[in-house]
Amino acid sequence: MQTVAVTTPEQLEVALAIRFEVFVDEQGVDPAAERDELDPDPRTFHSLVVDDEGIPLATGRLLAPHTDVFHGEGAFGAMDPALPHIGRVAVRKVARNSGAGSALMLELEAQALARHGASGSVRVELSAQDQAMPFYEKLGYTIFGDAYMDEGISHHDAFKVVTEQ
Ligand SMILES: CC(C)(COP(=O)(O)OP(=O)(O)OC[C@H]1O[C@@H](n2cnc3c(N)ncnc32)[C@H](O)[C@@H]1OP(=O)(O)O)[C@@H](O)C(=O)NCCC(=O)NCCS
């Protein structure tokens, strides 16, 4: 598998199709809330993970600082709007537990460092569904703050300081 940067509207539709499959069809999120104006925002970075045949397996996005103050991941928790936020992390059911989610996260973290880092490090934050918290903790994230509901799902905020290797 490999990560692919989303650079075309067609690739963005592929990413959104994975999100609808996972969040809307599987988890029952409101379809009207799944897609937002941060998706086509040029400051947002989207990544796809594809298998060796090019079949899309996973997607996620990196929001630039100050882009989600009133929408999306920054709306409910205690995350700092001045930091880059990772969100919409979704691995198709058939592809789970094979490293796609981890590969995706490492790419989004590397992009956060390259785009928003200073002096070789960057703090990234995200809103973790409670059931996914062990996944993020294995990747080095620290959970902070109180639980809150988003789209009927309990979440906690999490952060990681990503540094140059
Ligand atoms: C959570 C999710 C992104 C993980 O992706 P994945 O590709 O299955 O994760 P990986 O295969 O890279 O797993 C990495 C490690 O985390 C563990 N892990 C993954 N999901 C886990 C979970 N829900 N609970 C506990 N451990 C989990 C794996 O067992 C693995 O552990 P190991 O390194 O000891 O082998 C994926 O299950 C998913 O998309 N779920 C539905 C949508 C979702 O919850 N998104 C997150 C919203 S905040």
The ligand as an SDF file (V2000), in Angstrom:
LIG
                    3D

 48 50  0  0  0  0  0  0  0  0999 V2000
   -9.7860    3.5040   13.7380 C   0  0  0  0  0  0  0  0  0  0  0  0
   -9.2460    3.1180   12.3620 C   0  0  0  0  0  0  0  0  0  0  0  0
   -8.9080    4.3930   11.6040 C   0  0  0  0  0  0  0  0  0  0  0  0
   -7.9690    2.2830   12.5410 C   0  0  0  0  0  0  0  0  0  0  0  0
   -7.4440    1.9900   11.2540 O   0  0  0  0  0  0  0  0  0  0  0  0
   -6.7130    0.5870   10.9500 P   0  0  0  0  0  0  0  0  0  0  0  0
   -6.2080    0.6470    9.5500 O   0  0  0  0  0  0  0  0  0  0  0  0
   -7.6230   -0.5300   11.2890 O   0  0  0  0  0  0  0  0  0  0  0  0
   -5.5050    0.6570   11.9880 O   0  0  0  0  0  0  0  0  0  0  0  0
   -4.0760   -0.1000   11.8990 P   0  0  0  0  0  0  0  0  0  0  0  0
   -4.2540   -1.3940   11.1720 O   0  0  0  0  0  0  0  0  0  0  0  0
   -3.0630    0.8610   11.3680 O   0  0  0  0  0  0  0  0  0  0  0  0
   -3.8240   -0.3950   13.4570 O   0  0  0  0  0  0  0  0  0  0  0  0
   -2.7600    0.1370   14.2100 C   0  0  0  0  0  0  0  0  0  0  0  0
   -2.8330   -0.4170   15.6100 C   0  0  0  0  0  0  0  0  0  0  0  0
   -4.0020    0.1110   16.2720 O   0  0  0  0  0  0  0  0  0  0  0  0
   -4.8350   -0.9650   16.7080 C   0  0  0  0  0  0  0  0  0  0  0  0
   -6.2250   -0.5430   16.5440 N   0  0  0  0  0  0  0  0  0  0  0  0
   -6.7920   -0.0980   15.4140 C   0  0  0  0  0  0  0  0  0  0  0  0
   -8.0800    0.2350   15.6430 N   0  0  0  0  0  0  0  0  0  0  0  0
   -8.3060   -0.0150   16.9430 C   0  0  0  0  0  0  0  0  0  0  0  0
   -9.4410    0.1350   17.7900 C   0  0  0  0  0  0  0  0  0  0  0  0
  -10.6190    0.6290   17.3340 N   0  0  0  0  0  0  0  0  0  0  0  0
   -9.3260   -0.2390   19.0970 N   0  0  0  0  0  0  0  0  0  0  0  0
   -8.1530   -0.7280   19.5740 C   0  0  0  0  0  0  0  0  0  0  0  0
   -7.0360   -0.8780   18.8250 N   0  0  0  0  0  0  0  0  0  0  0  0
   -7.1240   -0.5170   17.5220 C   0  0  0  0  0  0  0  0  0  0  0  0
   -4.4760   -2.1250   15.8180 C   0  0  0  0  0  0  0  0  0  0  0  0
   -4.7950   -3.3560   16.4350 O   0  0  0  0  0  0  0  0  0  0  0  0
   -2.9880   -1.9420   15.6660 C   0  0  0  0  0  0  0  0  0  0  0  0
   -2.3250   -2.3920   16.8240 O   0  0  0  0  0  0  0  0  0  0  0  0
   -0.8380   -3.0890   16.7340 P   0  0  0  0  0  0  0  0  0  0  0  0
    0.0810   -2.0000   16.2120 O   0  0  0  0  0  0  0  0  0  0  0  0
   -0.5610   -3.4780   18.1310 O   0  0  0  0  0  0  0  0  0  0  0  0
   -0.9730   -4.2190   15.7650 O   0  0  0  0  0  0  0  0  0  0  0  0
  -10.2680    2.2550   11.5620 C   0  0  0  0  0  0  0  0  0  0  0  0
  -10.6550    1.1620   12.3520 O   0  0  0  0  0  0  0  0  0  0  0  0
  -11.5260    3.0090   11.1280 C   0  0  0  0  0  0  0  0  0  0  0  0
  -11.5410    3.6880   10.1030 O   0  0  0  0  0  0  0  0  0  0  0  0
  -12.6160    2.8560   11.9100 N   0  0  0  0  0  0  0  0  0  0  0  0
  -13.9050    3.4510   11.5600 C   0  0  0  0  0  0  0  0  0  0  0  0
  -13.8560    4.9610   11.4900 C   0  0  0  0  0  0  0  0  0  0  0  0
  -13.2240    5.5690   12.6900 C   0  0  0  0  0  0  0  0  0  0  0  0
  -13.4610    5.1750   13.8170 O   0  0  0  0  0  0  0  0  0  0  0  0
  -12.3800    6.5940   12.4340 N   0  0  0  0  0  0  0  0  0  0  0  0
  -11.7440    7.3350   13.4810 C   0  0  0  0  0  0  0  0  0  0  0  0
  -12.6170    8.4620   13.8780 C   0  0  0  0  0  0  0  0  0  0  0  0
  -11.9030    9.4430   15.1820 S   0  0  0  0  0  0  0  0  0  0  0  0
  1  2  1  0
  2  3  1  0
  2  4  1  0
  2 36  1  0
  4  5  1  0
  5  6  1  0
  6  7  2  0
  6  8  1  0
  6  9  1  0
  9 10  1  0
 10 11  2  0
 10 12  1  0
 10 13  1  0
 13 14  1  0
 14 15  1  0
 15 16  1  0
 15 30  1  0
 16 17  1  0
 17 18  1  0
 17 28  1  0
 18 19  1  0
 18 27  1  0
 19 20  2  0
 20 21  1  0
 21 22  1  0
 21 27  2  0
 22 23  1  0
 22 24  2  0
 24 25  1  0
 25 26  2  0
 26 27  1  0
 28 29  1  0
 28 30  1  0
 30 31  1  0
 31 32  1  0
 32 33  2  0
 32 34  1  0
 32 35  1  0
 36 37  1  0
 36 38  1  0
 38 39  2  0
 38 40  1  0
 40 41  1  0
 41 42  1  0
 42 43  1  0
 43 44  2  0
 43 45  1  0
 45 46  1  0
 46 47  1  0
 47 48  1  0
M  END
$$$$
